[in-house]
Amino acid sequence: MRQIRLDRPLKNSEIEKLGDFLFAANNGSAMTIDELDGFFCALICGPELVPPSEYLPAIFRGRQDYGGVFESSKQAEWFLSVTMRLWNTIAATLLAGEPYKALIFDNDVDGVSSATRWAVGFEEGMSVRADSWKPLIDDSDASALLMPVLTLAGEDGPVPGTVPVQIPAGMEEVLLFGLMASIPAIYAYMRTDPKRRRTKTRKGAAKKSSKSPSASAAKRSRQRTLTFAGAAASASKLISHDQ
């Protein structure tokens, strides 16, 4: 298998191509690209690394058999490479503490805004490891970081049978600005040690860790960067289909 660089952000043309593919995939029921971006963002923010073998079925709404989704193994390989580049770009941005720019567009699908689709994708990502999000949700102060996501997604989200979320005029821009600030803060919160947070609450000050922060950050970076070989191995069913 040829070497594929996964450290390059997607070009606009590649984002458009991936968006078109997802829009038509699985009889039109796969995640949209903005939903996928929010989904990946939540998985990366979470404390556990979720492998492609687990998140791929979620992208295609629980589908385990990818026959018919991909026209060839070459197309499946392309899909894996571009989605992992998207993943790695998000992971690198958050690890560096840089502003996060979500893939949100100026278009509606069936009356649902791109911002809402992104937020619903983030909620779907949270549900994959729901227990690991409880410390943030139960934190009376830090849980406010989720406000932009929850507001954009709505109470139930734009699932079949529900009314699309109605965001007041001018409010969506405010929420998107808050989203850009809250996502890096959520990522940082989920990287902290819960025991150290409890110690700080009880005693007013956290003890310094004996481990080097830079070493810990480097380890987390390695754990959160996907490699094509690892993903291909864990998703062998996906790339083995070749009509």
Summary of the structure (lengths in Angstrom):
residues: 243
radius of gyration: 18.6
end to end distance: 18.8
largest distance: 63.0
contacts: 677
relative contact order: 0.17
helix: 63%
strand: 2%
